[in-house]
Each structure stands twice: as structure tokens, then as C-alpha cells.
């Protein structure tokens, strides 16, 4: 599933696509991606975190602490994928909010 955020950032949810490349081949593809594409992918992550933070902030009965953790991966084109469950992730993101912050 692909979700487009209000700022135009697109985030893919589910398992990262199979590229048919070995891990070395994927790493080489990512290494060839431009700095702009890489920054855009990380911008997509920032947009996702902002949306999550906004949702937490609007909870009527927010608990003292809210934590979210998910895996994320970058495709060879530097698309950001949020990986579910036991899916292979390049990195994990853990977010925590406390009341009053």
C-alpha cells in the first residue's frame, strides 16, 4: 500500500519489493542513488513521524507515555518502505512521547 502525505511524501507500507538482486547488488543500487533522493526518503520518514506525533497529540485521553516502533527500508530508488512484522528492515525507528512534551 502506498500513502501520500499532505506534503507530497509517499510512503510504502508492507514488505519491501523483491529486487532479484543479492544484498550486495541492493547495496550497490542504493549507493548509486543521488543525495537528493536519499534526503527525500528521509524527508518521507520525517513526514511520517510528524503525522504520528500529530495523532498522538490529539488523543483525548493520552496515556503518560506512548511508544511506537517499526522497521524501515530503502529501495534502490530510495523509496521509503515501512516494514511490518518479521519483514527484513534496513533500520528500526523507535519513537516515544511523554505527556507535557
ABEGO torsion letter per residue (X at the ends): XBBBBAAGBBBBBEBBBBAGBBAAAAAAAAAABBAAAAAAAAAAAAAAAAAAAAAAAABABBBABBBBBBBBBBBAAGBBBBBBEABBBABBBBBBBBBGX
